[in-house]
Amino acid sequence: MQNIYFYKYFFGLPWYIRYLLYLLFILLLKIVWIESFISNPKKDIIDRRKFLLHCIDHGDFKVAHMPSFIDDQFKGEWAIVTSSMTVSALTNIAFEFPETKDQSLVAIKKIIQLTIDEQGEFDAIRWREHPLYNLESDNGHIGYLGHLNFMLGAYRLMGGDTIFNHLHQQITSALLRKLNKAPFPYLETYPNEIYTADNMVVYASIKLFEKIYNTQHKSLFTKWMKYTKEHLLDKHTGLVVTTLDTLGNGNAISRGSWAGWNSFYLPFIDTLFARKQYENLKENFIADLPFGMKACKEYPKGLKGKGDIDSGPAIFGLSISGTGFVLAGAKQTHDSSTYHGLLRTAEAAGSSFSWGNKRQYLLSPLVGDAIILAMKIARIWDNRFLK
């Protein structure tokens, strides 16, 4: 009888009130759903790892399998970032849960071999020379070489065998030669295109090499730090700008997606500088949302702009990729409030789906799953597994 009265009362309400109640009910279900993942972080991490391993085994990291809505150039870029972020995720997890290491090493080896075999074409087309077959060239090629070198370092620090040692040494030597020969300590991704974020990957990869082979390149890193602080910090936010011109001048403002990206790689290079950059990022880009959620804006507070292929659409000024990447900065600095707020937003936007002990985001391409998993368990790697 009570149900009858409820239905008569509910359907007697104006349509817009019923619609609002529907939305509130769905939102409450979503909040409960989100909290269920946050409350069991290890299971969430392990299940997402299983999804990435499944994708590796089924060839989903091939360039041809990248989203069809992007052109061939960006398919190549997305493929290598997906590979690099997956290797980072598996490595982070192995240091957190060592029982996963051996299985992950097999997967990382497959990814590296795929990167060597087919993922350099996007770079070769722009430079009109293949990056691996022209390591003696002064051309940068860092959109490819930086990520591959970073993956090679991860493999060795995970206790991998020496099969890639010669290539690792060749690429690192080539990058060091290019940097030392350059008029300023930043290299081109493509002809006449210099991106600070891609250079962060290069410098992080060299730091991994130093850890593996017990070498040091203090003068190079001193030069890089000095140049970055003197020429490449946005005067409004204190964050590293996004691009340089061919004369070495910073020619763009800082952006959330790029600063978030840097929050993962900078701790490998310089922890103090990384922490200061994260503090500036938090002050200028992090927005508070309802229900304890937080997000990263694409442009500093007070400025507006459009999103792009790197940031994703800037919905209400918020950055999709920036919100995912900045998880790394929050994790590395133990900023629990921001970290959990960002996780809630990622879950609300991505909508997790579990199947067969695997978990993925329904509303995200593969690269998004790899990024979030790598960022949410970001850490510095030591040499405990190094043989």
C-alpha positions in Angstrom: 0.0 0.0 0.0 2.9 2.4 0.8 4.4 1.7 -2.5 1.2 2.7 -4.3 1.1 6.0 -2.4 4.7 6.6 -3.2 4.2 6.0 -7.0 1.1 8.2 -7.0 3.0 11.0 -5.2 6.2 10.6 -7.3 4.5 10.6 -10.7 2.3 13.5 -9.6 5.3 15.7 -9.3 6.2 18.1 -12.2 8.4 16.4 -14.8 11.4 18.6 -14.1 11.3 17.7 -10.4 11.2 14.0 -11.3 14.1 14.5 -13.7 16.1 16.2 -11.0 15.4 13.4 -8.5 16.5 10.9 -11.2 19.8 12.7 -11.6 20.3 12.9 -7.8 19.7 9.2 -7.5 22.1 8.3 -10.3 24.7 10.7 -8.8 24.4 9.0 -5.4 24.9 5.6 -7.0 28.0 7.0 -8.8 29.5 8.3 -5.5 29.0 4.9 -3.9 30.6 3.2 -6.9 33.6 5.6 -6.8 34.2 5.1 -3.1 34.2 1.3 -3.6 37.3 1.6 -5.8 39.1 4.0 -3.6 38.5 1.9 -0.5 40.4 -1.1 -1.9 43.4 0.4 -3.7 45.5 -2.8 -4.1 42.7 -4.7 -5.8 42.0 -1.8 -8.0 45.7 -1.5 -9.0 46.1 -5.3 -9.6 42.9 -5.6 -11.7 43.9 -2.6 -13.9 47.4 -4.1 -14.3 45.7 -7.4 -15.5 43.8 -5.4 -18.1 47.0 -3.8 -19.5 48.7 -7.3 -19.6 45.7 -8.6 -21.4 46.0 -5.8 -24.0 49.7 -6.5 -24.4 49.0 -10.2 -25.1 46.3 -9.3 -27.7 48.4 -6.8 -29.6 46.5 -3.7 -28.7 49.6 -1.6 -28.5 50.2 -1.6 -32.2 49.9 1.8 -34.0 47.1 0.5 -36.1 45.0 -0.2 -33.0 45.1 3.4 -31.7 41.8 5.3 -31.9 40.5 5.9 -35.4 39.5 9.5 -34.7 43.1 10.7 -34.7 45.4 10.9 -37.7 48.4 8.7 -38.4 50.9 11.2 -36.8 49.0 11.2 -33.5 48.4 7.5 -33.7 52.2 7.0 -33.6 52.5 9.4 -30.7 49.7 7.8 -28.7 51.1 4.4 -29.3 54.5 5.2 -27.9 53.0 7.1 -24.9 50.7 4.2 -24.2 53.7 1.9 -24.3 55.9 4.2 -22.1 53.1 4.7 -19.6 52.3 1.0 -19.4 56.0 0.3 -18.7 56.0 3.0 -16.0 52.8 1.5 -14.5 54.2 -2.0 -14.4 57.5 -0.8 -12.9 55.8 1.3 -10.2 53.6 -1.7 -9.3 56.6 -4.1 -9.2 58.4 -1.8 -6.7 55.2 -1.6 -4.6 54.2 -5.3 -5.0 57.4 -7.3 -5.8 55.5 -10.5 -6.5 54.3 -9.0 -9.8 57.9 -8.3 -11.0 58.7 -11.4 -13.0 55.5 -11.4 -15.0 55.8 -7.7 -15.7 59.3 -8.1 -17.0 58.1 -10.4 -19.7 55.4 -7.9 -20.7 57.9 -5.0 -20.6 60.2 -6.9 -22.9 57.4 -7.3 -25.4 56.5 -3.7 -25.3 60.1 -2.6 -25.8 60.5 -4.9 -28.8 57.3 -3.6 -30.3 58.6 0.0 -29.8 61.8 -0.9 -31.6 60.1 -2.8 -34.4 57.2 -0.5 -35.4 56.7 2.6 -33.2 59.4 4.8 -34.7 57.6 5.5 -38.0 55.8 8.7 -36.8 59.1 10.2 -35.9 60.9 9.0 -39.1 58.3 10.6 -41.3 58.7 14.0 -39.7 62.5 13.9 -39.7 62.9 11.9 -43.0 65.3 9.6 -41.3 64.7 6.8 -38.8 65.7 7.7 -35.2 67.4 4.3 -34.4 69.3 4.0 -37.7 70.6 7.6 -37.5 71.8 7.9 -33.9 74.9 9.8 -35.1 72.6 12.6 -36.4 72.4 15.9 -34.5 68.6 15.9 -35.0 66.6 15.5 -31.8 64.2 12.7 -32.4 63.3 12.9 -28.7 59.6 12.1 -29.0 60.7 8.6 -29.8 64.2 8.2 -28.3 63.3 9.7 -24.9 60.4 7.2 -24.3 62.4 4.2 -25.6 65.4 5.1 -23.5 63.1 5.6 -20.4 61.6 2.1 -21.0 65.0 0.5 -21.4 66.1 2.0 -18.1 62.9 0.7 -16.4 63.6 -2.8 -17.8 67.1 -2.9 -16.3 66.1 -1.5 -12.9 63.4 -4.1 -12.8 66.1 -6.8 -12.9 65.8 -7.5 -16.7 68.5 -9.3 -18.6 71.2 -7.5 -20.7 69.6 -8.1 -24.1 69.0 -4.3 -24.6 72.1 -3.1 -22.8 74.0 -2.1 -26.0 71.0 -0.2 -27.4 70.5 1.5 -24.1 74.1 2.7 -24.1 73.9 3.8 -27.7 70.8 5.9 -27.3 71.9 7.5 -24.0 75.3 8.3 -25.6 73.6 9.8 -28.6 71.2 11.9 -26.4 74.2 13.1 -24.3 76.1 14.1 -27.4 73.2 16.0 -28.8 72.5 17.8 -25.6 76.2 18.8 -25.0 76.5 20.0 -28.6 73.2 22.0 -28.6 73.4 25.8 -28.0 71.0 25.4 -25.0 70.1 22.2 -23.1 66.8 21.4 -24.9 66.4 19.2 -28.0 63.8 19.2 -30.8 61.0 16.7 -30.9 60.4 17.5 -34.6 62.2 20.0 -36.9 61.9 23.4 -35.3 59.6 22.1 -32.6 60.9 22.1 -29.1 58.7 20.9 -26.3 59.8 21.0 -22.6 57.7 18.0 -21.7 59.5 15.7 -24.2 62.8 16.9 -22.8 61.8 16.0 -19.3 61.5 12.4 -20.5 65.0 12.6 -21.9 66.5 13.9 -18.7 64.6 11.4 -16.6 65.9 8.6 -18.8 69.5 9.8 -18.4 69.0 9.8 -14.6 67.9 6.1 -14.8 71.0 5.3 -16.9 73.2 6.9 -14.2 71.6 4.8 -11.5 72.1 1.6 -13.5 75.7 2.2 -14.6 76.8 4.4 -11.6 77.8 7.3 -13.8 77.2 11.1 -13.4 76.7 14.0 -15.7 76.6 16.8 -13.1 77.6 19.6 -15.5 74.8 18.8 -17.9 72.1 18.8 -15.2 73.5 21.9 -13.6 73.3 23.6 -17.0 69.8 22.4 -17.6 68.5 23.6 -14.2 70.2 27.0 -14.5 68.8 27.5 -18.0 65.3 26.3 -17.1 65.0 28.6 -14.0 66.5 31.6 -15.8 64.6 31.4 -19.2 61.7 29.0 -19.0 59.5 29.7 -16.0 56.2 31.3 -16.6 56.4 34.6 -14.7 52.7 34.3 -13.5 52.8 30.7 -12.3 56.4 29.8 -11.8 55.9 26.7 -13.9 58.0 25.5 -16.8 56.5 26.8 -20.1 55.4 24.4 -22.8 57.6 25.3 -25.8 60.8 27.0 -26.9 61.6 28.7 -30.2 64.7 27.7 -32.1 66.7 30.4 -30.3 65.9 28.9 -26.9 63.4 31.4 -25.8 60.3 30.2 -23.9 57.3 31.3 -26.1 54.2 29.9 -24.4 52.5 30.0 -21.0 52.4 27.0 -18.7 49.4 24.6 -19.1 47.9 22.0 -16.8 48.3 19.0 -19.0 52.0 19.7 -19.5 52.7 20.6 -15.9 50.9 17.4 -14.8 53.1 15.4 -17.2 56.1 17.0 -15.6 55.0 16.1 -12.1 55.7 12.4 -13.0 59.1 12.9 -14.7 60.6 15.7 -12.7 61.1 13.7 -9.4 63.4 11.4 -11.3 65.6 14.5 -12.2 65.5 16.8 -9.2 63.1 16.2 -6.2 63.3 19.7 -4.8 62.6 21.3 -8.1 59.8 18.8 -8.7 58.2 19.6 -5.3 58.3 23.4 -6.0 56.8 22.9 -9.4 54.0 20.8 -7.9 53.2 23.5 -5.3 53.0 26.1 -8.1 50.8 23.7 -10.1 48.4 23.2 -7.1 48.2 26.9 -6.4 47.4 27.9 -10.0 45.6 25.0 -11.6 43.8 22.7 -9.1 40.0 23.4 -8.9 37.7 22.1 -6.1 34.5 20.4 -7.4 31.4 19.1 -5.6 31.4 15.9 -3.5 35.1 16.1 -2.6 36.3 15.9 -6.2 39.2 17.9 -7.6 40.4 18.6 -11.2 43.3 20.3 -13.0 42.5 23.3 -15.1 44.2 23.5 -18.5 45.0 27.2 -18.2 46.0 29.1 -15.0 43.2 30.5 -12.9 41.9 33.7 -14.6 42.8 32.6 -18.1 40.7 30.8 -20.7 41.7 28.8 -23.7 40.8 25.8 -25.9 42.0 22.2 -25.4 43.9 20.2 -28.0 44.9 16.6 -28.8 47.3 16.5 -25.8 45.0 17.9 -23.2 41.6 16.7 -24.5 38.7 19.1 -24.6 38.8 21.7 -21.9 35.3 21.2 -20.5 34.5 24.2 -18.2 38.2 24.9 -18.5 39.2 21.6 -16.9 41.9 19.4 -18.4 41.2 15.7 -18.9 44.8 14.6 -19.3 46.0 17.2 -16.8 43.7 15.8 -14.1 45.1 12.3 -14.7 48.8 13.3 -14.9 48.8 15.5 -11.8 47.9 12.4 -9.7 51.7 11.7 -9.9 52.6 15.0 -8.3 50.0 14.5 -5.5 51.2 11.0 -4.9 54.9 11.9 -4.8 54.3 14.8 -2.4 51.9 12.8 -0.2 49.2 15.3 -0.8 46.4 13.0 0.2 43.5 15.4 -0.1 44.3 16.4 -3.7 45.2 12.8 -4.6 41.9 11.3 -3.5 39.9 14.3 -5.0 41.6 13.7 -8.4 40.9 9.9 -8.1 37.2 10.6 -7.6 37.1 12.9 -10.6 38.9 10.3 -12.7 36.4 7.7 -11.7 33.4 9.9 -12.3 34.6 10.8 -15.8 36.1 7.4 -16.8 33.5 5.0 -15.3 35.3 1.9 -14.4 34.1 -1.5 -15.6 35.3 -4.9 -14.2 35.3 -8.2 -16.1 37.2 -11.4 -15.4 39.4 -9.9 -12.6 40.3 -7.0 -15.0 39.3 -3.4 -14.7 39.3 -0.6 -17.2 37.7 2.8 -17.9 34.7 2.5 -20.2 35.0 6.1 -21.4 38.8 6.2 -22.0 41.1 5.0 -24.7 43.8 2.6 -23.7 46.3 5.4 -23.2 44.1 6.8 -20.5 44.1 3.5 -18.6 47.9 3.3 -18.8 48.3 7.0 -17.7 46.0 6.8 -14.7 47.5 3.6 -13.4 51.1 4.9 -13.8 50.3 8.2 -12.1 48.2 6.9 -9.2 51.2 4.7 -8.0 54.0 7.1 -9.0 57.3 6.7 -7.2 61.0 6.9 -7.6 62.8 3.7 -8.6 65.8 2.4 -6.8 68.3 -0.4 -7.8 67.1 -3.2 -5.5 66.3 -5.5 -8.4 69.4 -4.6 -10.5 71.5 -7.6 -11.3 
